[in-house]
């Protein structure tokens, strides 16, 4: 992780698109992992607040979500892209869209939607979206806390099986 972070930070200081940044970092990561065949997923997001845009690259990671409370619609921040380290010649493409005040970007690891209840049922995306929907009036930190609390309550006494990470950005 430290190497990947270093590659990303260094490459981000050089000219090029967001896709170019991830493509360059991937070449270095693939060289490091050629023998071990290890890889990692990544969702890389750049926020351009002055022009109300977000730009992202998916590298094998689950899509993020953009939630619009005004229309009560979730949009997947999708796109194609292999996990980092799989193919040193892969060219990553960046995607972008406009964001409006009140909209919420949510980036998560699968540890949230794949958390299991004592009845061995998954928390799921529908439940995740409903928690966000019910708490959309809160600030970003309040939404994050509400999701974490919902997952912990749902899991009950079941152990945490995977990492749980959530990034919440609320545009004002």
C-alpha positions in Angstrom: 0.0 0.0 0.0 2.8 2.4 0.8 4.4 1.8 -2.6 1.1 2.3 -4.4 0.4 5.5 -2.4 3.8 6.8 -3.4 3.4 5.9 -7.0 0.0 7.7 -7.1 1.2 10.8 -5.3 4.3 11.1 -7.6 2.4 10.5 -10.8 -0.4 13.0 -9.9 2.2 15.8 -9.8 3.0 15.2 -13.5 1.0 16.5 -16.5 -1.8 14.3 -17.9 -5.4 13.3 -17.3 -6.8 11.3 -14.4 -6.7 8.2 -16.6 -3.0 8.9 -17.4 -2.2 9.1 -13.7 -3.7 5.7 -13.0 -2.2 4.2 -16.2 1.3 5.4 -15.2 0.9 4.2 -11.6 -0.4 0.8 -12.8 2.7 0.3 -14.9 4.9 0.7 -11.8 2.6 -1.5 -9.7 2.5 -4.3 -12.4 6.3 -4.3 -12.5 6.4 -4.8 -8.7 3.8 -7.5 -8.6 4.8 -9.4 -11.8 6.2 -12.4 -9.8 3.6 -12.4 -6.9 0.6 -11.8 -9.1 -0.9 -9.6 -6.4 -3.3 -6.8 -7.4 -5.4 -4.2 -5.8 -8.6 -2.4 -6.7 -8.9 1.4 -6.6 -11.5 4.1 -7.1 -9.7 7.3 -7.8 -11.8 10.5 -7.5 -10.8 14.1 -8.2 -13.2 16.9 -7.1 -13.1 20.1 -9.1 -15.2 22.4 -6.9 -14.7 25.6 -9.0 -16.4 24.0 -12.0 -18.7 21.6 -10.1 -17.3 18.4 -11.6 -16.0 15.1 -10.4 -13.6 13.0 -12.4 -13.0 9.4 -11.6 -11.2 6.2 -12.7 -12.3 2.7 -11.7 -9.6 0.1 -11.4 -11.5 -3.0 -10.6 -13.2 -1.4 -7.5 -17.0 -1.4 -7.0 -18.6 1.8 -8.5 -19.2 4.7 -6.3 -22.6 6.3 -6.0 -23.9 9.8 -6.5 -27.2 10.4 -4.6 -29.4 13.3 -5.5 -31.8 14.0 -2.6 -33.9 16.3 -4.7 -34.9 13.6 -7.2 -34.3 10.7 -4.8 -32.1 9.0 -7.4 -28.9 7.1 -7.1 -26.4 7.0 -10.0 -23.6 4.5 -10.2 -20.2 6.1 -10.8 -19.2 3.3 -13.1 -16.7 2.7 -15.8 -14.3 0.1 -17.0 -10.9 -0.7 -15.6 -8.9 -3.7 -14.4 -7.5 -4.0 -10.9 -4.1 -2.4 -10.6 -1.2 -4.8 -11.2 -3.0 -7.2 -13.5 -1.9 -5.9 -16.9 0.9 -3.4 -17.2 -0.3 -2.3 -20.7 -3.9 -1.4 -19.6 -4.9 2.1 -20.4 -7.3 3.5 -17.9 -10.1 5.9 -18.9 -11.4 8.7 -16.8 -15.1 9.6 -16.5 -16.7 12.8 -15.3 -19.9 14.5 -14.5 -21.3 17.7 -13.1 -22.4 17.8 -9.4 -25.0 20.1 -7.9 -25.4 21.5 -4.4 -27.0 18.9 -2.1 -25.7 15.9 -4.0 -23.8 13.2 -2.2 -20.9 11.1 -3.4 -20.4 7.8 -1.6 -17.4 5.5 -2.0 -17.3 2.3 -0.1 -15.5 -1.0 0.3 -17.5 -4.2 0.0 -17.3 -4.7 3.7 -20.4 -2.6 4.1 -22.8 -4.3 1.6 -21.4 -7.7 2.3 -21.7 -7.5 6.1 -23.8 -10.4 7.4 -26.6 -10.5 10.0 -26.9 -13.4 12.5 -29.3 -15.0 10.0 -26.4 -14.9 7.5 -28.1 -12.4 5.2 -26.0 -9.6 3.6 -26.6 -5.9 4.4 -26.8 -5.2 0.7 -26.9 -2.2 -1.5 -30.6 -1.6 -1.1 -30.3 -1.3 2.7 -27.2 0.9 2.3 -29.1 3.2 -0.1 -32.0 3.4 2.3 -29.8 4.5 5.2 -28.3 7.2 3.0 -31.7 8.3 1.9 -33.0 8.6 5.5 -29.9 10.6 6.6 -29.3 12.7 3.5 -30.2 15.9 5.5 -27.2 15.4 7.7 -23.7 16.6 7.0 -21.2 14.2 5.4 -19.9 12.9 8.8 -23.4 12.3 10.1 -24.2 10.2 7.0 -21.0 8.2 7.5 -21.8 7.6 11.2 -25.4 6.6 10.4 -24.2 4.0 7.8 -21.6 2.6 10.2 -24.1 2.3 13.0 -26.6 0.6 10.7 -24.1 -2.0 9.7 -23.0 -2.6 13.3 -26.7 -3.0 14.4 -27.4 -5.3 11.4 -24.4 -7.5 12.2 -25.4 -7.9 15.8 -22.9 -10.2 17.5 -21.5 -11.5 14.2 -17.8 -10.7 13.8 -16.7 -8.1 11.2 -15.5 -10.1 8.2 -13.9 -7.5 6.0 -12.7 -3.9 6.2 -15.4 -1.3 6.3 -14.5 2.0 4.6 -16.8 4.8 3.5 -16.1 8.2 2.0 -19.0 10.7 2.0 -18.8 13.9 0.1 -21.7 16.3 0.3 -21.7 19.2 -2.1 -22.8 22.6 -0.9 
